């Protein structure tokens, strides 16, 4: 069952076209990894889906309804939550206060502060600590927990491992494992290709705003993704055509 449809999406930063005529469908319960080099358009695409960056053209459909021009706060209420690159917590507020902000959409669901602490047990003893005093891993867990508190149907995770040590990334992904296998629909932007391929059931590789590879994770090799990542598939096709 399709939960999200992207149709011929164009997104610009001024004169720069970051996403170019991009289309794909996302099935309910799917874990999709978006990979690609810096500047490929991954973060811009997530922000467009979340309503933080309105597109210049195309459509975004949620359960068949057009939400292309709906502002971000109303998309949260409709079930789309973004964990942004860089986490963007309120540093002078406590972990619990940041989590409770996620309830402001008013969506009903099973996620509560205590359930977030169950999912991310390292946060429990830091409940009343200001998030500006947390480690990078604790801040990332808080940002994910805040998004979950809105009880989303679709969770958008942008650069979960950015700026974290490999050990901390391992810990964050261990804590995410239950969520990744829970049937929650997730779109994950991840620079660590091995990590992305290990958790997703579908891989989309972007290059210069386009989709250059879209396959089930079980049917794609690291070499396939690497070639698409660097645009080597184009060189091969051009040589074959000549």
C-alpha positions in Angstrom: 0.0 0.0 0.0 1.5 3.3 -1.1 1.7 5.9 1.7 3.7 8.6 -0.1 4.0 9.5 -3.8 6.5 12.0 -5.2 5.6 13.2 -8.8 8.0 15.1 -11.0 9.3 17.1 -8.1 11.5 20.2 -8.7 13.1 22.0 -5.7 15.3 25.0 -6.1 17.7 27.1 -4.0 17.4 30.4 -5.9 18.8 29.6 -9.3 20.2 26.3 -8.2 17.9 23.3 -9.1 18.6 20.8 -6.3 15.9 18.3 -7.1 15.1 17.7 -10.8 11.9 16.0 -12.0 12.1 13.3 -9.3 9.4 10.7 -8.9 9.0 7.6 -6.6 6.4 5.9 -4.4 7.0 4.8 -0.8 5.1 1.8 0.6 3.7 1.8 4.1 6.2 0.1 6.5 9.1 0.5 4.1 12.6 1.6 5.2 14.1 3.6 2.4 17.7 4.7 2.4 18.6 7.7 0.4 22.3 7.8 -0.5 24.4 10.0 -2.7 27.3 12.4 -2.5 27.1 15.8 -0.8 25.0 18.1 -3.0 23.0 15.3 -4.6 19.7 16.7 -3.3 19.0 14.3 -0.4 18.5 16.8 2.4 16.5 19.1 0.1 14.2 16.2 -0.8 13.6 15.4 2.8 12.9 19.1 3.6 10.5 19.3 0.7 8.6 16.2 1.9 8.4 17.7 5.4 7.2 21.0 4.1 10.3 23.0 5.3 11.1 23.9 1.6 8.3 24.4 -0.8 9.0 22.9 -4.3 9.0 24.9 -7.6 7.1 22.1 -9.3 5.6 18.7 -9.1 3.5 17.0 -6.4 3.8 15.4 -3.0 0.9 13.0 -2.2 0.2 11.6 1.2 -2.3 8.7 1.2 -3.4 10.1 -2.2 -4.0 13.6 -1.0 -2.0 16.5 -2.4 0.1 18.1 0.4 2.5 20.0 -1.9 1.7 23.4 -0.6 0.7 22.5 2.9 3.1 24.2 5.5 5.4 22.0 7.7 3.4 22.3 11.0 0.3 20.9 9.3 2.3 18.1 7.8 3.4 17.1 11.3 -0.3 16.9 12.2 -0.8 14.7 9.1 1.9 12.3 10.2 5.2 13.4 8.7 8.1 14.0 11.1 11.6 15.2 10.2 14.7 14.7 12.3 16.9 17.4 10.7 20.6 17.3 10.0 22.3 18.8 13.0 19.5 17.8 15.4 18.4 21.4 16.2 17.4 21.0 19.8 16.5 23.7 22.2 19.8 23.7 24.1 18.5 25.5 27.2 15.6 23.1 27.6 15.8 19.7 29.2 15.6 16.4 27.4 12.0 15.9 28.7 11.0 19.4 27.7 12.3 18.9 24.2 10.5 15.6 24.0 7.2 17.1 25.1 7.5 19.7 22.3 6.9 16.8 19.9 3.4 16.4 21.4 2.3 19.8 20.2 0.9 18.4 16.9 -1.9 16.8 19.0 -1.7 13.5 17.1 -2.9 10.4 19.0 -0.6 7.4 19.3 1.5 5.1 21.4 4.6 7.3 21.8 5.1 8.8 25.2 8.1 10.2 27.1 8.4 6.9 29.0 8.3 4.9 25.7 11.0 7.1 24.3 13.1 6.4 27.4 12.5 2.7 26.9 13.7 2.9 23.3 16.7 5.1 24.2 17.6 4.1 27.7 20.7 6.3 27.8 18.4 9.3 27.9 16.6 8.2 31.1 19.2 9.4 33.6 19.6 12.6 31.5 15.9 13.3 31.7 16.3 16.7 33.5 19.6 17.7 31.8 19.7 20.6 29.4 20.3 19.2 25.9 23.1 21.7 25.4 25.1 19.6 28.0 24.5 16.2 26.3 26.9 14.2 24.2 26.3 14.0 20.4 24.8 10.6 20.7 22.4 11.7 23.5 21.4 14.7 21.4 20.7 12.5 18.4 18.6 10.2 20.5 16.6 13.2 21.9 16.0 14.6 18.4 14.7 11.2 17.2 12.6 10.8 20.3 11.1 14.3 19.9 10.0 13.3 16.3 8.5 10.1 17.6 6.5 12.0 20.2 4.4 13.3 17.3 3.3 9.7 16.5 4.3 10.0 12.9 3.2 7.7 10.1 6.4 8.6 8.2 9.7 9.3 10.0 12.4 11.2 8.0 15.9 10.8 9.4 18.6 13.1 8.0 22.2 12.2 8.5 21.8 10.2 11.8 25.5 9.5 12.0 26.7 13.0 11.1 29.5 14.3 13.5 29.3 11.2 15.7 32.2 8.8 16.5 31.8 5.2 15.1 31.2 3.9 18.6 28.4 6.4 19.2 26.9 5.7 15.8 26.8 1.9 16.7 25.0 2.7 19.9 22.4 5.0 18.2 21.7 2.3 15.5 21.4 -0.4 18.1 18.7 1.7 19.8 17.1 2.4 16.5 16.9 -1.3 15.6 13.5 -1.9 17.3 12.1 1.1 15.4 13.5 0.0 12.1 11.9 -3.4 12.5 8.6 -2.2 13.9 6.8 -1.5 10.6 7.3 2.3 10.9 7.7 3.9 7.5 11.2 5.5 7.4 13.2 7.5 4.9 16.8 7.6 6.0 19.6 9.8 4.6 22.9 8.2 5.5 26.4 8.8 4.2 27.7 5.5 5.6 26.8 3.2 2.7 27.4 0.0 4.6 25.1 1.2 7.4 22.4 2.3 5.0 22.4 -1.0 3.1 22.3 -3.0 6.4 19.1 -1.4 7.7 17.0 -0.5 4.6 14.9 -2.7 2.5 15.2 -0.3 -0.5 18.0 1.9 -1.7 17.6 5.0 -3.8 20.8 6.7 -5.0 20.7 10.3 -6.0 23.1 12.2 -8.3 22.7 15.9 -9.2 19.1 16.0 -8.1 18.1 12.8 -10.1 17.4 9.3 -9.0 20.1 7.1 -10.7 19.4 3.9 -8.9 16.2 2.6 -7.2 16.3 -1.1 -6.1 15.4 -3.4 -3.2 18.4 -3.7 -0.9 18.4 -7.4 -1.3 18.9 -7.0 -5.1 21.7 -4.5 -5.1 25.4 -4.8 -4.4 27.7 -2.2 -2.8 29.5 -2.0 -6.2 26.2 -1.2 -7.9 25.5 1.6 -5.5 29.1 2.9 -5.6 29.0 3.1 -9.4 25.7 5.1 -9.3 27.0 7.2 -6.4 29.9 8.5 -8.6 28.0 8.5 -11.9 30.1 5.6 -13.3 27.0 4.0 -14.6 26.7 6.9 -17.1 30.2 6.4 -18.4 29.5 2.7 -18.9 26.2 3.5 -20.8 27.9 6.1 -23.0 30.7 3.7 -23.9 28.1 1.0 -24.7 26.1 3.4 -26.9 29.2 4.4 -28.8 
